[in-house]
Amino acid sequence: MKTVDIAIEGMHCEGCVKRATEAIKKVAGAVPEKVEIGKARVQVDEGKASAELVVAALERLGFDARLSAGG
């Protein structure tokens, strides 16, 4: 498992946090470690998923997501 940090713009409330958390959980091989307004830390099983798949899932919700420096 690899830990990645993702910056997420466009989140404004706990509802956004919940939606983002659920989207991450739907990516096979990704486990949300901590999701809060503006960022997420995710465990990624690189044999099943990639950080890019997690970013894409968040962008489908309408958020602007990108890997953070070092993530």
PDB file of N, CA, C and O in Angstrom:
ATOM      1  N   MET A   1       0.847  -1.191   0.000  1.00  0.00           N
ATOM      2  CA  MET A   1       0.000   0.000   0.000  1.00  0.00           C
ATOM      3  C   MET A   1       0.885   1.244   0.000  1.00  0.00           C
ATOM      4  O   MET A   1       1.903   1.313   0.688  1.00  0.00           O
ATOM      5  N   LYS A   2       0.470   2.195  -0.776  1.00  0.00           N
ATOM      6  CA  LYS A   2       1.165   3.478  -0.857  1.00  0.00           C
ATOM      7  C   LYS A   2       0.214   4.557  -0.342  1.00  0.00           C
ATOM      8  O   LYS A   2      -0.978   4.532  -0.648  1.00  0.00           O
ATOM      9  N   THR A   3       0.733   5.497   0.432  1.00  0.00           N
ATOM     10  CA  THR A   3      -0.075   6.607   0.915  1.00  0.00           C
ATOM     11  C   THR A   3       0.112   7.796  -0.014  1.00  0.00           C
ATOM     12  O   THR A   3       1.237   8.202  -0.307  1.00  0.00           O
ATOM     13  N   VAL A   4      -1.018   8.353  -0.479  1.00  0.00           N
ATOM     14  CA  VAL A   4      -0.964   9.533  -1.337  1.00  0.00           C
ATOM     15  C   VAL A   4      -1.793  10.649  -0.717  1.00  0.00           C
ATOM     16  O   VAL A   4      -2.823  10.403  -0.088  1.00  0.00           O
ATOM     17  N   ASP A   5      -1.331  11.869  -0.904  1.00  0.00           N
ATOM     18  CA  ASP A   5      -2.070  13.047  -0.459  1.00  0.00           C
ATOM     19  C   ASP A   5      -2.630  13.729  -1.690  1.00  0.00           C
ATOM     20  O   ASP A   5      -1.925  13.942  -2.676  1.00  0.00           O
ATOM     21  N   ILE A   6      -3.905  14.069  -1.619  1.00  0.00           N
ATOM     22  CA  ILE A   6      -4.591  14.688  -2.745  1.00  0.00           C
ATOM     23  C   ILE A   6      -5.183  16.011  -2.300  1.00  0.00           C
ATOM     24  O   ILE A   6      -5.906  16.081  -1.306  1.00  0.00           O
ATOM     25  N   ALA A   7      -4.867  17.064  -3.050  1.00  0.00           N
ATOM     26  CA  ALA A   7      -5.471  18.374  -2.808  1.00  0.00           C
ATOM     27  C   ALA A   7      -6.786  18.411  -3.571  1.00  0.00           C
ATOM     28  O   ALA A   7      -6.850  18.007  -4.732  1.00  0.00           O
ATOM     29  N   ILE A   8      -7.841  18.898  -2.912  1.00  0.00           N
ATOM     30  CA  ILE A   8      -9.165  18.912  -3.530  1.00  0.00           C
ATOM     31  C   ILE A   8      -9.772  20.301  -3.385  1.00  0.00           C
ATOM     32  O   ILE A   8     -10.054  20.753  -2.275  1.00  0.00           O
ATOM     33  N   GLU A   9      -9.967  20.966  -4.503  1.00  0.00           N
ATOM     34  CA  GLU A   9     -10.613  22.281  -4.486  1.00  0.00           C
ATOM     35  C   GLU A   9     -12.089  22.111  -4.822  1.00  0.00           C
ATOM     36  O   GLU A   9     -12.468  21.221  -5.584  1.00  0.00           O
ATOM     37  N   GLY A  10     -12.906  22.967  -4.248  1.00  0.00           N
ATOM     38  CA  GLY A  10     -14.335  22.934  -4.522  1.00  0.00           C
ATOM     39  C   GLY A  10     -15.154  22.285  -3.420  1.00  0.00           C
ATOM     40  O   GLY A  10     -16.376  22.189  -3.533  1.00  0.00           O
ATOM     41  N   MET A  11     -14.504  21.842  -2.364  1.00  0.00           N
ATOM     42  CA  MET A  11     -15.216  21.266  -1.227  1.00  0.00           C
ATOM     43  C   MET A  11     -15.575  22.400  -0.274  1.00  0.00           C
ATOM     44  O   MET A  11     -14.743  23.254   0.033  1.00  0.00           O
ATOM     45  N   HIS A  12     -16.838  22.399   0.197  1.00  0.00           N
ATOM     46  CA  HIS A  12     -17.290  23.510   1.030  1.00  0.00           C
ATOM     47  C   HIS A  12     -17.909  23.094   2.360  1.00  0.00           C
ATOM     48  O   HIS A  12     -18.094  23.924   3.250  1.00  0.00           O
ATOM     49  N   CYS A  13     -18.233  21.796   2.494  1.00  0.00           N
ATOM     50  CA  CYS A  13     -18.969  21.387   3.694  1.00  0.00           C
ATOM     51  C   CYS A  13     -18.741  19.917   3.991  1.00  0.00           C
ATOM     52  O   CYS A  13     -18.048  19.221   3.250  1.00  0.00           O
ATOM     53  N   GLU A  14     -19.326  19.457   5.074  1.00  0.00           N
ATOM     54  CA  GLU A  14     -19.199  18.047   5.450  1.00  0.00           C
ATOM     55  C   GLU A  14     -19.894  17.136   4.439  1.00  0.00           C
ATOM     56  O   GLU A  14     -19.519  15.972   4.293  1.00  0.00           O
ATOM     57  N   GLY A  15     -20.892  17.655   3.749  1.00  0.00           N
ATOM     58  CA  GLY A  15     -21.541  16.879   2.687  1.00  0.00           C
ATOM     59  C   GLY A  15     -20.559  16.570   1.573  1.00  0.00           C
ATOM     60  O   GLY A  15     -20.560  15.469   1.023  1.00  0.00           O
ATOM     61  N   CYS A  16     -19.720  17.543   1.240  1.00  0.00           N
ATOM     62  CA  CYS A  16     -18.673  17.338   0.232  1.00  0.00           C
ATOM     63  C   CYS A  16     -17.683  16.276   0.708  1.00  0.00           C
ATOM     64  O   CYS A  16     -17.249  15.428  -0.072  1.00  0.00           O
ATOM     65  N   VAL A  17     -17.333  16.328   1.981  1.00  0.00           N
ATOM     66  CA  VAL A  17     -16.409  15.353   2.550  1.00  0.00           C
ATOM     67  C   VAL A  17     -17.003  13.956   2.430  1.00  0.00           C
ATOM     68  O   VAL A  17     -16.307  13.012   2.055  1.00  0.00           O
ATOM     69  N   LYS A  18     -18.275  13.822   2.745  1.00  0.00           N
ATOM     70  CA  LYS A  18     -18.932  12.521   2.666  1.00  0.00           C
ATOM     71  C   LYS A  18     -18.973  12.010   1.234  1.00  0.00           C
ATOM     72  O   LYS A  18     -18.692  10.836   0.992  1.00  0.00           O
ATOM     73  N   ARG A  19     -19.319  12.869   0.281  1.00  0.00           N
ATOM     74  CA  ARG A  19     -19.366  12.471  -1.127  1.00  0.00           C
ATOM     75  C   ARG A  19     -17.992  12.037  -1.614  1.00  0.00           C
ATOM     76  O   ARG A  19     -17.863  11.034  -2.316  1.00  0.00           O
ATOM     77  N   ALA A  20     -16.957  12.802  -1.238  1.00  0.00           N
ATOM     78  CA  ALA A  20     -15.592  12.466  -1.647  1.00  0.00           C
ATOM     79  C   ALA A  20     -15.154  11.139  -1.039  1.00  0.00           C
ATOM     80  O   ALA A  20     -14.543  10.314  -1.719  1.00  0.00           O
ATOM     81  N   THR A  21     -15.462  10.932   0.232  1.00  0.00           N
ATOM     82  CA  THR A  21     -15.102   9.683   0.914  1.00  0.00           C
ATOM     83  C   THR A  21     -15.747   8.493   0.221  1.00  0.00           C
ATOM     84  O   THR A  21     -15.089   7.482  -0.022  1.00  0.00           O
ATOM     85  N   GLU A  22     -17.014   8.608  -0.092  1.00  0.00           N
ATOM     86  CA  GLU A  22     -17.733   7.518  -0.764  1.00  0.00           C
ATOM     87  C   GLU A  22     -17.156   7.248  -2.147  1.00  0.00           C
ATOM     88  O   GLU A  22     -17.045   6.091  -2.553  1.00  0.00           O
ATOM     89  N   ALA A  23     -16.788   8.297  -2.873  1.00  0.00           N
ATOM     90  CA  ALA A  23     -16.197   8.121  -4.204  1.00  0.00           C
ATOM     91  C   ALA A  23     -14.867   7.387  -4.119  1.00  0.00           C
ATOM     92  O   ALA A  23     -14.576   6.527  -4.950  1.00  0.00           O
ATOM     93  N   ILE A  24     -14.064   7.722  -3.123  1.00  0.00           N
ATOM     94  CA  ILE A  24     -12.771   7.057  -2.948  1.00  0.00           C
ATOM     95  C   ILE A  24     -12.987   5.586  -2.613  1.00  0.00           C
ATOM     96  O   ILE A  24     -12.285   4.721  -3.137  1.00  0.00           O
ATOM     97  N   LYS A  25     -13.951   5.298  -1.746  1.00  0.00           N
ATOM     98  CA  LYS A  25     -14.233   3.909  -1.360  1.00  0.00           C
ATOM     99  C   LYS A  25     -14.647   3.058  -2.552  1.00  0.00           C
ATOM    100  O   LYS A  25     -14.428   1.847  -2.551  1.00  0.00           O
ATOM    101  N   LYS A  26     -15.243   3.674  -3.566  1.00  0.00           N
ATOM    102  CA  LYS A  26     -15.695   2.932  -4.746  1.00  0.00           C
ATOM    103  C   LYS A  26     -14.557   2.576  -5.695  1.00  0.00           C
ATOM    104  O   LYS A  26     -14.747   1.771  -6.607  1.00  0.00           O
ATOM    105  N   VAL A  27     -13.386   3.157  -5.496  1.00  0.00           N
ATOM    106  CA  VAL A  27     -12.229   2.807  -6.324  1.00  0.00           C
ATOM    107  C   VAL A  27     -11.598   1.550  -5.713  1.00  0.00           C
ATOM    108  O   VAL A  27     -11.068   1.590  -4.603  1.00  0.00           O
ATOM    109  N   ALA A  28     -11.661   0.443  -6.446  1.00  0.00           N
ATOM    110  CA  ALA A  28     -11.098  -0.815  -5.947  1.00  0.00           C
ATOM    111  C   ALA A  28      -9.618  -0.639  -5.664  1.00  0.00           C
ATOM    112  O   ALA A  28      -8.862  -0.201  -6.531  1.00  0.00           O
ATOM    113  N   GLY A  29      -9.205  -0.980  -4.453  1.00  0.00           N
ATOM    114  CA  GLY A  29      -7.805  -0.870  -4.074  1.00  0.00           C
ATOM    115  C   GLY A  29      -7.452   0.446  -3.397  1.00  0.00           C
ATOM    116  O   GLY A  29      -6.292   0.674  -3.055  1.00  0.00           O
ATOM    117  N   ALA A  30      -8.437   1.311  -3.201  1.00  0.00           N
ATOM    118  CA  ALA A  30      -8.193   2.595  -2.536  1.00  0.00           C
ATOM    119  C   ALA A  30      -8.970   2.637  -1.224  1.00  0.00           C
ATOM    120  O   ALA A  30     -10.139   2.257  -1.169  1.00  0.00           O
ATOM    121  N   VAL A  31      -8.304   3.104  -0.171  1.00  0.00           N
ATOM    122  CA  VAL A  31      -8.931   3.206   1.146  1.00  0.00           C
ATOM    123  C   VAL A  31      -8.695   4.621   1.677  1.00  0.00           C
ATOM    124  O   VAL A  31      -7.550   5.026   1.880  1.00  0.00           O
ATOM    125  N   PRO A  32      -9.781   5.374   1.902  1.00  0.00           N
ATOM    126  CA  PRO A  32      -9.591   6.725   2.449  1.00  0.00           C
ATOM    127  C   PRO A  32      -9.106   6.653   3.890  1.00  0.00           C
ATOM    128  O   PRO A  32      -9.757   6.052   4.745  1.00  0.00           O
ATOM    129  N   GLU A  33      -7.969   7.264   4.149  1.00  0.00           N
ATOM    130  CA  GLU A  33      -7.421   7.295   5.504  1.00  0.00           C
ATOM    131  C   GLU A  33      -7.982   8.501   6.257  1.00  0.00           C
ATOM    132  O   GLU A  33      -8.414   8.384   7.404  1.00  0.00           O
ATOM    133  N   LYS A  34      -7.969   9.668   5.591  1.00  0.00           N
ATOM    134  CA  LYS A  34      -8.511  10.885   6.182  1.00  0.00           C
ATOM    135  C   LYS A  34      -8.971  11.804   5.054  1.00  0.00           C
ATOM    136  O   LYS A  34      -8.211  12.119   4.139  1.00  0.00           O
ATOM    137  N   VAL A  35     -10.224  12.223   5.140  1.00  0.00           N
ATOM    138  CA  VAL A  35     -10.765  13.147   4.143  1.00  0.00           C
ATOM    139  C   VAL A  35     -11.326  14.344   4.892  1.00  0.00           C
ATOM    140  O   VAL A  35     -12.118  14.188   5.821  1.00  0.00           O
ATOM    141  N   GLU A  36     -10.917  15.524   4.491  1.00  0.00           N
ATOM    142  CA  GLU A  36     -11.430  16.747   5.089  1.00  0.00           C
ATOM    143  C   GLU A  36     -11.546  17.792   3.987  1.00  0.00           C
ATOM    144  O   GLU A  36     -11.075  17.579   2.870  1.00  0.00           O
ATOM    145  N   ILE A  37     -12.166  18.903   4.299  1.00  0.00           N
ATOM    146  CA  ILE A  37     -12.356  19.945   3.303  1.00  0.00           C
ATOM    147  C   ILE A  37     -10.993  20.365   2.761  1.00  0.00           C
ATOM    148  O   ILE A  37     -10.130  20.834   3.503  1.00  0.00           O
ATOM    149  N   GLY A  38     -10.818  20.187   1.449  1.00  0.00           N
ATOM    150  CA  GLY A  38      -9.601  20.620   0.779  1.00  0.00           C
ATOM    151  C   GLY A  38      -8.528  19.580   0.582  1.00  0.00           C
ATOM    152  O   GLY A  38      -7.569  19.821  -0.150  1.00  0.00           O
ATOM    153  N   LYS A  39      -8.664  18.409   1.225  1.00  0.00           N
ATOM    154  CA  LYS A  39      -7.608  17.415   1.042  1.00  0.00           C
ATOM    155  C   LYS A  39      -8.048  16.029   1.487  1.00  0.00           C
ATOM    156  O   LYS A  39      -9.020  15.850   2.221  1.00  0.00           O
ATOM    157  N   ALA A  40      -7.283  15.061   1.003  1.00  0.00           N
ATOM    158  CA  ALA A  40      -7.527  13.669   1.394  1.00  0.00           C
ATOM    159  C   ALA A  40      -6.200  12.937   1.453  1.00  0.00           C
ATOM    160  O   ALA A  40      -5.283  13.223   0.683  1.00  0.00           O
ATOM    161  N   ARG A  41      -6.108  12.001   2.366  1.00  0.00           N
ATOM    162  CA  ARG A  41      -4.980  11.077   2.440  1.00  0.00           C
ATOM    163  C   ARG A  41      -5.575   9.699   2.185  1.00  0.00           C
ATOM    164  O   ARG A  41      -6.514   9.276   2.860  1.00  0.00           O
ATOM    165  N   VAL A  42      -5.010   9.008   1.198  1.00  0.00           N
ATOM    166  CA  VAL A  42      -5.590   7.753   0.731  1.00  0.00           C
ATOM    167  C   VAL A  42      -4.514   6.677   0.660  1.00  0.00           C
ATOM    168  O   VAL A  42      -3.398   6.929   0.204  1.00  0.00           O
ATOM    169  N   GLN A  43      -4.860   5.478   1.117  1.00  0.00           N
ATOM    170  CA  GLN A  43      -4.003   4.307   0.942  1.00  0.00           C
ATOM    171  C   GLN A  43      -4.385   3.680  -0.399  1.00  0.00           C
ATOM    172  O   GLN A  43      -5.561   3.426  -0.659  1.00  0.00           O
ATOM    173  N   VAL A  44      -3.385   3.433  -1.246  1.00  0.00           N
ATOM    174  CA  VAL A  44      -3.643   2.873  -2.569  1.00  0.00           C
ATOM    175  C   VAL A  44      -2.854   1.576  -2.723  1.00  0.00           C
ATOM    176  O   VAL A  44      -1.634   1.558  -2.555  1.00  0.00           O
ATOM    177  N   ASP A  45      -3.560   0.493  -3.044  1.00  0.00           N
ATOM    178  CA  ASP A  45      -2.924  -0.780  -3.364  1.00  0.00           C
ATOM    179  C   ASP A  45      -2.562  -0.708  -4.836  1.00  0.00           C
ATOM    180  O   ASP A  45      -3.425  -0.859  -5.700  1.00  0.00           O
ATOM    181  N   GLU A  46      -1.291  -0.479  -5.123  1.00  0.00           N
ATOM    182  CA  GLU A  46      -0.866  -0.234  -6.498  1.00  0.00           C
ATOM    183  C   GLU A  46      -1.044  -1.439  -7.422  1.00  0.00           C
ATOM    184  O   GLU A  46      -0.918  -1.304  -8.640  1.00  0.00           O
ATOM    185  N   GLY A  47      -1.329  -2.585  -6.873  1.00  0.00           N
ATOM    186  CA  GLY A  47      -1.641  -3.748  -7.694  1.00  0.00           C
ATOM    187  C   GLY A  47      -3.068  -3.713  -8.215  1.00  0.00           C
ATOM    188  O   GLY A  47      -3.405  -4.428  -9.158  1.00  0.00           O
ATOM    189  N   LYS A  48      -3.906  -2.884  -7.605  1.00  0.00           N
ATOM    190  CA  LYS A  48      -5.319  -2.814  -7.976  1.00  0.00           C
ATOM    191  C   LYS A  48      -5.742  -1.438  -8.466  1.00  0.00           C
ATOM    192  O   LYS A  48      -6.659  -1.332  -9.281  1.00  0.00           O
ATOM    193  N   ALA A  49      -5.095  -0.387  -7.988  1.00  0.00           N
ATOM    194  CA  ALA A  49      -5.537   0.974  -8.289  1.00  0.00           C
ATOM    195  C   ALA A  49      -4.329   1.887  -8.432  1.00  0.00           C
ATOM    196  O   ALA A  49      -3.188   1.472  -8.233  1.00  0.00           O
ATOM    197  N   SER A  50      -4.600   3.118  -8.775  1.00  0.00           N
ATOM    198  CA  SER A  50      -3.547   4.127  -8.837  1.00  0.00           C
ATOM    199  C   SER A  50      -4.087   5.421  -8.257  1.00  0.00           C
ATOM    200  O   SER A  50      -5.298   5.620  -8.158  1.00  0.00           O
ATOM    201  N   ALA A  51      -3.176   6.290  -7.880  1.00  0.00           N
ATOM    202  CA  ALA A  51      -3.591   7.601  -7.375  1.00  0.00           C
ATOM    203  C   ALA A  51      -4.383   8.352  -8.430  1.00  0.00           C
ATOM    204  O   ALA A  51      -5.307   9.097  -8.103  1.00  0.00           O
ATOM    205  N   GLU A  52      -4.029   8.161  -9.690  1.00  0.00           N
ATOM    206  CA  GLU A  52      -4.726   8.843 -10.779  1.00  0.00           C
ATOM    207  C   GLU A  52      -6.191   8.420 -10.868  1.00  0.00           C
ATOM    208  O   GLU A  52      -7.052   9.234 -11.203  1.00  0.00           O
ATOM    209  N   LEU A  53      -6.478   7.154 -10.571  1.00  0.00           N
ATOM    210  CA  LEU A  53      -7.876   6.694 -10.571  1.00  0.00           C
ATOM    211  C   LEU A  53      -8.673   7.372  -9.466  1.00  0.00           C
ATOM    212  O   LEU A  53      -9.847   7.691  -9.648  1.00  0.00           O
ATOM    213  N   VAL A  54      -8.037   7.590  -8.326  1.00  0.00           N
ATOM    214  CA  VAL A  54      -8.700   8.274  -7.217  1.00  0.00           C
ATOM    215  C   VAL A  54      -8.972   9.735  -7.598  1.00  0.00           C
ATOM    216  O   VAL A  54     -10.064  10.252  -7.365  1.00  0.00           O
ATOM    217  N   VAL A  55      -7.976  10.384  -8.178  1.00  0.00           N
ATOM    218  CA  VAL A  55      -8.147  11.768  -8.625  1.00  0.00           C
ATOM    219  C   VAL A  55      -9.296  11.851  -9.636  1.00  0.00           C
ATOM    220  O   VAL A  55     -10.132  12.750  -9.552  1.00  0.00           O
ATOM    221  N   ALA A  56      -9.338  10.924 -10.582  1.00  0.00           N
ATOM    222  CA  ALA A  56     -10.396  10.921 -11.595  1.00  0.00           C
ATOM    223  C   ALA A  56     -11.775  10.748 -10.960  1.00  0.00           C
ATOM    224  O   ALA A  56     -12.739  11.385 -11.384  1.00  0.00           O
ATOM    225  N   ALA A  57     -11.872   9.887  -9.945  1.00  0.00           N
ATOM    226  CA  ALA A  57     -13.154   9.676  -9.261  1.00  0.00           C
ATOM    227  C   ALA A  57     -13.628  10.965  -8.596  1.00  0.00           C
ATOM    228  O   ALA A  57     -14.815  11.287  -8.626  1.00  0.00           O
ATOM    229  N   LEU A  58     -12.697  11.697  -7.997  1.00  0.00           N
ATOM    230  CA  LEU A  58     -13.055  12.966  -7.347  1.00  0.00           C
ATOM    231  C   LEU A  58     -13.443  14.024  -8.381  1.00  0.00           C
ATOM    232  O   LEU A  58     -14.354  14.819  -8.151  1.00  0.00           O
ATOM    233  N   GLU A  59     -12.759  14.029  -9.501  1.00  0.00           N
ATOM    234  CA  GLU A  59     -13.081  15.008 -10.545  1.00  0.00           C
ATOM    235  C   GLU A  59     -14.447  14.741 -11.154  1.00  0.00           C
ATOM    236  O   GLU A  59     -15.128  15.675 -11.578  1.00  0.00           O
ATOM    237  N   ARG A  60     -14.856  13.479 -11.205  1.00  0.00           N
ATOM    238  CA  ARG A  60     -16.206  13.158 -11.713  1.00  0.00           C
ATOM    239  C   ARG A  60     -17.295  13.768 -10.828  1.00  0.00           C
ATOM    240  O   ARG A  60     -18.415  13.987 -11.287  1.00  0.00           O
ATOM    241  N   LEU A  61     -16.972  14.040  -9.567  1.00  0.00           N
ATOM    242  CA  LEU A  61     -17.925  14.690  -8.661  1.00  0.00           C
ATOM    243  C   LEU A  61     -17.969  16.197  -8.878  1.00  0.00           C
ATOM    244  O   LEU A  61     -18.841  16.878  -8.338  1.00  0.00           O
ATOM    245  N   GLY A  62     -17.028  16.723  -9.668  1.00  0.00           N
ATOM    246  CA  GLY A  62     -16.980  18.155  -9.915  1.00  0.00           C
ATOM    247  C   GLY A  62     -15.917  18.882  -9.124  1.00  0.00           C
ATOM    248  O   GLY A  62     -15.829  20.108  -9.188  1.00  0.00           O
ATOM    249  N   PHE A  63     -15.102  18.144  -8.374  1.00  0.00           N
ATOM    250  CA  PHE A  63     -14.018  18.748  -7.622  1.00  0.00           C
ATOM    251  C   PHE A  63     -12.792  18.884  -8.524  1.00  0.00           C
ATOM    252  O   PHE A  63     -12.641  18.133  -9.488  1.00  0.00           O
ATOM    253  N   ASP A  64     -11.928  19.830  -8.214  1.00  0.00           N
ATOM    254  CA  ASP A  64     -10.632  19.957  -8.877  1.00  0.00           C
ATOM    255  C   ASP A  64      -9.637  19.253  -7.963  1.00  0.00           C
ATOM    256  O   ASP A  64      -9.270  19.776  -6.912  1.00  0.00           O
ATOM    257  N   ALA A  65      -9.205  18.062  -8.373  1.00  0.00           N
ATOM    258  CA  ALA A  65      -8.333  17.249  -7.528  1.00  0.00           C
ATOM    259  C   ALA A  65      -6.983  17.051  -8.211  1.00  0.00           C
ATOM    260  O   ALA A  65      -6.900  16.925  -9.433  1.00  0.00           O
ATOM    261  N   ARG A  66      -5.932  17.025  -7.399  1.00  0.00           N
ATOM    262  CA  ARG A  66      -4.587  16.766  -7.914  1.00  0.00           C
ATOM    263  C   ARG A  66      -3.734  16.202  -6.788  1.00  0.00           C
ATOM    264  O   ARG A  66      -3.986  16.452  -5.609  1.00  0.00           O
ATOM    265  N   LEU A  67      -2.724  15.438  -7.175  1.00  0.00           N
ATOM    266  CA  LEU A  67      -1.799  14.918  -6.171  1.00  0.00           C
ATOM    267  C   LEU A  67      -1.049  16.062  -5.552  1.00  0.00           C
ATOM    268  O   LEU A  67      -0.584  16.960  -6.254  1.00  0.00           O
ATOM    269  N   SER A  68      -0.925  16.042  -4.247  1.00  0.00           N
ATOM    270  CA  SER A  68      -0.159  17.053  -3.527  1.00  0.00           C
ATOM    271  C   SER A  68       1.322  16.764  -3.701  1.00  0.00           C
ATOM    272  O   SER A  68       1.712  15.642  -4.026  1.00  0.00           O
ATOM    273  N   ALA A  69       2.140  17.776  -3.485  1.00  0.00           N
ATOM    274  CA  ALA A  69       3.587  17.588  -3.552  1.00  0.00           C
ATOM    275  C   ALA A  69       3.978  16.477  -2.587  1.00  0.00           C
ATOM    276  O   ALA A  69       3.591  16.477  -1.419  1.00  0.00           O
ATOM    277  N   GLY A  70       4.734  15.552  -3.095  1.00  0.00           N
ATOM    278  CA  GLY A  70       5.152  14.427  -2.265  1.00  0.00           C
ATOM    279  C   GLY A  70       4.124  13.315  -2.214  1.00  0.00           C
ATOM    280  O   GLY A  70       4.359  12.284  -1.582  1.00  0.00           O
ATOM    281  N   GLY A  71       2.950  13.513  -2.890  1.00  0.00           N
ATOM    282  CA  GLY A  71       1.914  12.506  -2.821  1.00  0.00           C
ATOM    283  C   GLY A  71       1.792  11.637  -4.011  1.00  0.00           C
ATOM    284  O   GLY A  71       0.938  10.751  -4.044  1.00  0.00           O
TER     285      GLY A  71
END
